[in-house]
Amino acid sequence: MVDQASGTPAYRQVAADLRDRINRGDLPAGARLPSEYELAEQHGVSRPTVREAFALLRSEGLVRSERGRGYFVRDQRTVQRLARNRLSRAARQRDKGAFKADAAAGG
C-alpha cells in the first residue's frame, strides 16, 4: 500500500516497490510485471499512477514494454572493463576512447 503521508508521490512509491523486487530477483530478467490493474489493486492507487511508475522504470532502463503484452524486466548487462590501456593517450588519439573500446569489444 502507498503511504499517503510520506510526501513521496504515489507513482514513485510504486516504482520503488517494483525496483526493489527486480533488484532482489523476485522479478528476474524477462519476467512479466503484474498488470496495471493488479498493481493498482495491490497499492491502492489508480491505473494512471501505475502507468507513471512504469514510465519511470522504463526511463531508468529497468523494464521494457511490448504492445498488447505488458511490461517485462530487461536484462541488466554489467559493463566490463576489459583493459586498463583503453584509457591511454594513444588509444584516445586512435579514436578508441573508453566508450568506443568497450562498445567494440562488446559487439
Backbone hydrogen bonds, N-H to C=O, Kabsch-Sander energy under -0.5 kcal/mol:
donor,donor_aa,acceptor,acceptor_aa,energy
2,V,43,H,-1.8
4,Q,2,V,-1.0
6,S,3,D,-1.3
7,G,4,Q,-0.5
13,Q,9,P,-1.6
14,V,10,A,-2.3
15,A,11,Y,-2.4
16,A,12,R,-2.3
17,D,13,Q,-2.0
18,L,14,V,-2.3
19,R,15,A,-2.9
20,D,16,A,-2.5
21,R,17,D,-2.1
22,I,18,L,-2.3
23,N,19,R,-2.8
24,R,20,D,-2.3
25,G,21,R,-0.7
25,G,22,I,-0.7
26,D,21,R,-1.5
27,L,21,R,-1.5
30,G,73,V,-2.6
31,A,28,P,-2.4
33,L,71,Y,-3.1
39,L,35,S,-2.6
40,A,36,E,-2.6
41,E,37,Y,-2.3
42,Q,38,E,-2.5
43,H,39,L,-2.4
44,G,40,A,-1.2
45,V,40,A,-1.7
50,V,46,S,-1.5
51,R,47,R,-2.4
52,E,48,P,-1.9
53,A,49,T,-1.8
54,F,50,V,-2.6
55,A,51,R,-2.5
56,L,52,E,-2.1
57,L,53,A,-2.3
58,R,54,F,-2.5
59,S,55,A,-2.2
60,E,56,L,-1.3
61,G,58,R,-1.2
62,L,57,L,-2.3
63,V,57,L,-0.8
64,R,72,F,-2.7
66,E,70,G,-2.7
69,R,66,E,-2.5
70,G,66,E,-2.1
72,F,64,R,-3.0
73,V,31,A,-2.4
74,R,62,L,-2.7
77,R,75,D,-1.0
81,R,79,V,-0.5
82,L,80,Q,-0.7
86,R,83,A,-0.7
87,L,84,R,-1.6
88,S,85,N,-1.8
92,R,88,S,-2.0
93,Q,89,R,-2.3
94,R,90,A,-1.4
95,D,92,R,-1.7
96,K,91,A,-3.2
101,A,97,G,-2.8
102,D,98,A,-2.3
103,A,99,F,-2.9
104,A,100,K,-2.5
105,A,101,A,-2.2
106,G,102,D,-2.0
107,G,103,A,-0.6
107,G,104,A,-0.7
